[in-house]
């Protein structure tokens, strides 16, 4: 099974809810990392975003495989039906350094 990185991208305000859902994932204990990113879009919400020119988003990365990534996404959508988030699945290349 090929390893992948599942990237979840969402509004900073959803961080606690998303991480709580990942920590309660029933199939296995997930390990992940989260970090803040600056999202540059045409539509910025409040005055702070308009002045700074970006929106604060969060990204969570989980090293997994495709089948499990589908289960994780479905689980989050079931637990947090109203939480908008984007996701990407990126394949990991196997290589060795000698």
N, C-alpha and C positions, 0 to 999 in steps of 0.2 A: 504494500500500500504506500503510495507516494505521500510524503509529508507536505503540508501546506501551512500557510499562515492565514488565519481568518482575522480580518481587520473589521472591527465595528467602529463606526463613526457616528457620533451623536452630540447633541447639545450638552454643554457642561453641566447643566442643571439636572440631567438624568444620571449622572455618574453613580450615585449611591444606589439607585434602583437597578441599574444595569449590573453593577458589580454584585449586589445582593442576589440577583437572579442567577448569575454565573456561579456564585459560591454554593447555591442550592441545586445545581444541575444534578439530576438523579443518576445518570449513567456512570459518572466517575468524578473524582475531584479534579477540577480544572486548575491549571496554573496559567496566569496571564499577566501582562503588564499594561498599564495605562499611562497615557501622557497627554498633556495639553497641546493643541495645535492652533494656529491662527488660520481661520478659513476666510479667504477673500472671495466675496460674492457680490453680485450687483445689488441684491436686496439685503440691506443691513437693518436690523431691528431698532434698538433704542439709540438714544443720542450718544452714548458711550461708544457703541459700535460704529456709528457714523463718523465720530471724531477720530477714532483710532484707525478706521478703514478696514477692520477685520472683526470677525466674530470668534469668540473662544469656543472651540469644540474639544471633545475628548476623542481619543483613539484608544481602543483596547486591542491588543494583539494576542492571539492564542495559537500556539503551534499544535496542529491537529492533522487529520486527514479529511478528505472530501465528505465521506459518509457521516463522520461525526460532526463536521461543520454544519451540515444540513440539520442534524438533530439539535445542535446548539441554537441555530437561528429559529427553528420552529419552537423550541422551548421558550426562548425570550419572547417571541410573538404571542405565545399562549399566556405566559405569566404577565406580560406588560403589553396588553393588546393596544393601548393608546399611545405607547411610546414610539415616536418616530426615530428610526435609525437607518443608516445605510451600512452596507457590508461589501467586502471584497474578499475573494479567495485567491491567494497567490501561491503558485507552486514553488517549492524549495528545490533547488538544484543540488544534487549530490556531487561533492567534489572532495578531493583530499589534497593536502599540502604536505610535501615531503621535505 
